[in-house]
Amino acid sequence: MTTSHIIPISDPTIPLPLNAMFDMTKPLEIEIGCGNGRFLSTRASTHRTINYIGIERMLGRVRKLDRKAMRLQLDNLRILRLEAFYTFYYLLPAHAVQTVYVFFPDPWPKRRHNHNRLLSARFLDTLWMRLAHGGVIQIATDHKGYFEQIMTVFGSAPRFRSVPAMERTPEEQTEFEAGFRSQGLPIYGCAFQAIENLPEIPLPPLEIPEDMLPRENDESAEDATLFNDADAP
């Protein structure tokens, strides 16, 4: 029987055993909110010398990507079902991640929910501490307001510099992106690089709001539209 690619978490206070999962002489890249894994599985298939972790809260998507990873024999890919901010804060070693991908994150469009957005000022210190020196975060969103906030937050962050955003092949485009592009909607992309040789940052204890914890009920009308079974094994 093929081994699952889902990372088991029995104690969320223990850092991820990266050395047991991967050859850590190879670069590590992480996608936050990897969904069904269209981008991540394509990258892992075509870049076998890079290690990948996909972080996804929704159980159905995690299981679907796991099936795909087993079918494609992606030994360089693992999947984690946990809140991304917590994972970066507590479970990853310092400066271990070469690239972080965040494509079409939840924009939390209602003003009273804006504080739940991942790509905010409170995340940047944690991100810098986990990115390798010179590591990069690649971002894409269809939400103009969120994009403007991201540009403002990173633009005022002394530990990051703006770099060109990546171009994704059609095979790498997430289901969300393909859907948006088919409707002719604009896609906003940006990328930022961690500046080297700066002092380390002490991270105070983190509190996770209850509504940011993983959910068992992960099916919705939107998921049924954008995440069909076309790419299922």
Summary of the structure (lengths in Angstrom):
residues: 233
radius of gyration: 16.9
end to end distance: 15.6
largest distance: 50.3
contacts: 661
relative contact order: 0.17
helix: 35%
strand: 19%
